[in-house]
Amino acid sequence: MIFAMPHPPKNATCSVDGCVRTADSGDVCVAHRQRASRGSDMSAPLPPKATCSIDGCVRTSVARGWCLMHWKRWRKHNDPTVCTVGLWDGTCPRCGDCLPPERTGTHYCKKCTVVNRVRENSRRAMNRFNRELRREVLLAYGNVCACCGEKEEIFLAIDHVNNDGAEHRRELRGVSSAFFYRWLKKNGFPPGFQTLCHNCNWAKSRGGCPHQRQHGAVAIPTLAAEVAVDTGVPNDPTLDEEDPLS
């Protein structure tokens, strides 16, 4: 049967007289527990913790006379004194000012920290605006795939009915989706566009969607007209033409 060593109370000190180290298990610190396992004298004073042998380093030595940082440099570069790329030198990476000692836990000065926070808040606000704009555009064009009836918003996209998307993007001089959505809203959601899921949109430009070949005479305009009736969004009259693939 295996008995587990009882854990001492939190922040308890070693029970050996004169030792002020934190107790690890069995009411003794790690050093005295190792001595007890070797059968060494428990009352002998512990040697002071050695510091790193590298000049100017005051960290505690852990291996080969080096601290953990210099030992890792030796393991990676075979030289504990090498200065790795990107090593922080105590200055703000944005403005280059030296950080005061009280600026702990960050590599940026107080002014640049505020700037970073403002930029992050602006980025989040812009992302939130773009998501709401995309949802508004999808609602204006039915918010459901006009080919297969997919209703999951993350799967939907706006499609050019006449397959002239590349020419339209060149005219707008913009390629981002957010720019395209703003143009649709600014122009009052003009006809010539429809909502398709990404699968149907991709297949449409590569010989036609398989949904249309399966349904035969049932074409995208018929489903789009049904979507317009269900959602109350006016449909584009050009969508009522016969599907060339049927």
C-alpha positions in Angstrom: 0.0 0.0 0.0 1.3 3.4 -0.9 0.9 6.3 1.5 1.0 9.9 0.1 3.0 12.5 2.0 0.8 15.0 3.7 1.0 18.5 2.2 1.9 21.3 4.6 -0.2 24.4 5.0 0.2 27.0 2.3 3.3 29.3 2.7 4.5 27.1 5.7 8.3 27.1 6.4 10.6 24.2 6.8 10.4 22.5 10.2 14.2 22.2 10.4 15.7 24.7 12.9 17.2 27.7 11.2 15.7 27.0 7.7 13.5 29.7 6.3 12.7 28.0 3.0 9.1 27.0 2.1 8.1 23.5 3.0 7.4 21.2 0.1 6.2 17.9 1.6 6.5 16.3 5.0 7.0 19.7 6.7 10.5 20.1 5.2 11.8 22.0 2.2 13.1 20.3 -1.0 16.8 20.6 0.1 16.2 18.9 3.5 14.0 16.2 1.9 16.8 15.4 -0.4 19.2 15.2 2.5 16.9 12.9 4.4 16.7 10.6 1.4 20.5 10.4 1.2 20.8 10.0 4.9 22.9 13.2 5.3 23.1 15.4 8.4 19.8 17.5 8.6 21.3 20.0 11.0 24.1 21.1 8.8 23.5 24.6 7.4 22.5 24.8 3.8 24.9 26.5 1.3 23.7 29.8 0.0 22.1 29.8 -3.4 24.6 30.4 -6.1 24.1 33.1 -8.7 24.7 32.9 -12.4 28.3 32.9 -13.4 27.7 35.3 -16.3 28.9 38.8 -15.6 26.1 41.2 -14.7 23.5 38.4 -14.2 22.0 38.1 -10.7 19.6 35.2 -11.3 19.9 32.0 -9.4 22.1 29.3 -10.8 20.3 26.2 -11.9 22.7 24.2 -14.1 26.4 24.4 -15.1 26.7 27.6 -13.0 24.2 29.4 -15.2 20.7 30.7 -14.7 17.8 29.2 -16.6 17.9 31.8 -19.4 21.7 31.5 -20.1 21.4 27.7 -19.8 18.7 27.7 -22.5 20.9 29.9 -24.7 23.7 27.4 -24.3 21.4 24.5 -25.2 20.1 26.3 -28.3 23.2 28.3 -29.6 26.1 26.5 -27.8 27.0 29.9 -26.2 25.3 31.2 -23.0 26.3 34.8 -23.8 24.7 35.0 -27.3 22.1 37.8 -27.6 19.2 36.2 -29.4 17.1 38.2 -31.9 14.2 40.0 -30.3 15.7 40.0 -26.8 14.1 42.9 -24.9 16.6 45.5 -23.9 14.4 47.5 -21.4 13.1 50.1 -23.9 9.7 50.5 -25.4 9.6 48.8 -28.8 7.3 51.5 -30.2 8.9 54.8 -29.1 12.3 53.6 -27.9 12.1 55.3 -24.4 13.5 53.5 -21.4 10.9 52.0 -19.2 11.0 53.0 -15.5 11.5 50.2 -12.9 7.8 50.3 -11.8 6.6 49.3 -15.4 6.6 45.6 -14.7 4.7 43.0 -16.7 4.8 45.0 -19.9 7.3 46.0 -22.6 5.6 49.2 -23.5 5.7 52.6 -21.8 2.5 54.1 -20.4 1.8 56.3 -23.4 2.2 53.5 -25.9 0.1 51.2 -23.8 -2.7 53.7 -24.0 -2.2 53.9 -27.8 -2.3 50.1 -28.1 -5.4 49.9 -26.1 -7.1 52.6 -28.3 -6.1 50.8 -31.4 -7.3 47.5 -30.1 -10.7 49.0 -29.2 -11.0 50.6 -32.6 -10.2 47.3 -34.3 -12.9 45.5 -32.3 -15.4 48.2 -33.0 -14.7 48.0 -36.7 -15.1 44.2 -36.7 -18.4 44.6 -34.9 -19.6 47.2 -37.4 -18.6 44.9 -40.4 -20.5 41.9 -38.9 -23.6 44.0 -38.4 -23.3 45.4 -41.9 -22.9 41.9 -43.4 -26.0 40.7 -41.5 -28.0 43.7 -42.8 -27.0 43.0 -46.4 -27.9 39.3 -46.1 -31.3 40.2 -44.7 -31.9 42.6 -47.6 -31.2 39.8 -50.1 -33.2 37.1 -48.3 -30.8 35.7 -45.8 -31.2 32.2 -47.3 -29.4 30.5 -50.1 -31.5 30.9 -53.3 -30.3 27.5 -54.6 -30.3 25.0 -51.7 -32.2 27.0 -49.0 -29.3 27.1 -46.5 -30.1 29.5 -43.7 -27.0 29.3 -41.6 -25.6 32.9 -41.7 -21.9 32.0 -41.6 -22.3 29.8 -44.8 -24.0 32.6 -46.8 -22.5 35.1 -49.3 -23.7 37.7 -51.8 -23.4 36.5 -55.4 -23.5 38.4 -58.7 -26.4 37.0 -60.7 -24.8 37.8 -64.1 -21.4 36.4 -63.1 -19.7 39.8 -63.5 -18.2 40.0 -60.0 -14.6 40.4 -61.2 -15.6 43.3 -63.5 -17.7 44.9 -60.8 -14.8 44.8 -58.3 -12.5 46.5 -60.8 -15.0 49.3 -61.2 -15.3 49.8 -57.5 -11.5 49.8 -57.1 -11.9 47.8 -53.9 -11.6 44.0 -53.2 -12.6 43.7 -49.5 -16.0 42.3 -48.5 -16.7 45.2 -46.2 -16.2 47.7 -49.0 -18.6 45.7 -51.2 -21.2 45.6 -48.4 -21.0 49.3 -47.9 -21.4 49.9 -51.6 -24.6 47.8 -51.6 -26.1 49.6 -48.7 -25.2 53.1 -50.1 -26.9 52.2 -53.4 -30.1 51.0 -51.7 -29.4 47.2 -52.3 -29.7 47.3 -56.1 -30.9 44.3 -58.2 -28.6 41.9 -59.8 -27.4 40.2 -56.6 -28.6 37.3 -54.7 -27.8 35.3 -51.6 -26.0 31.9 -52.1 -24.2 29.6 -49.7 -20.4 29.3 -50.4 -20.8 25.8 -51.9 -23.5 26.9 -54.4 -21.6 30.1 -55.2 -18.4 28.2 -55.8 -20.1 25.5 -58.0 -22.0 28.1 -60.0 -18.8 29.5 -61.5 -17.6 25.9 -62.4 -20.3 24.6 -64.6 -23.4 25.0 -62.5 -24.5 23.9 -59.1 -25.3 20.2 -58.6 -28.5 21.1 -56.9 -29.9 22.4 -60.3 -28.9 19.2 -62.1 -30.6 17.1 -59.4 -33.8 19.2 -59.5 -33.9 19.3 -63.3 -36.4 22.0 -64.3 -36.3 23.6 -60.9 -33.9 26.6 -61.3 -32.4 29.1 -59.0 -34.8 31.9 -60.0 -37.8 29.9 -58.8 -36.2 29.3 -55.4 -35.2 32.9 -55.2 -38.8 34.0 -55.9 -40.0 31.8 -53.1 -37.4 33.3 -50.8 -38.6 36.8 -51.8 -42.2 35.9 -50.9 -41.3 34.5 -47.5 -39.0 37.4 -46.5 -41.0 40.2 -48.1 -37.9 41.4 -50.1 -38.6 42.4 -53.7 -37.1 40.1 -56.2 -35.1 41.0 -59.3 -37.2 40.5 -62.4 -34.1 39.3 -64.3 -34.1 36.2 -62.1 -37.3 35.0 -63.6 -35.5 34.0 -66.9 -35.1 30.4 -67.7 -32.0 28.7 -66.3 -29.7 27.8 -69.2 -28.6 24.7 -67.3 -32.1 23.2 -67.0 
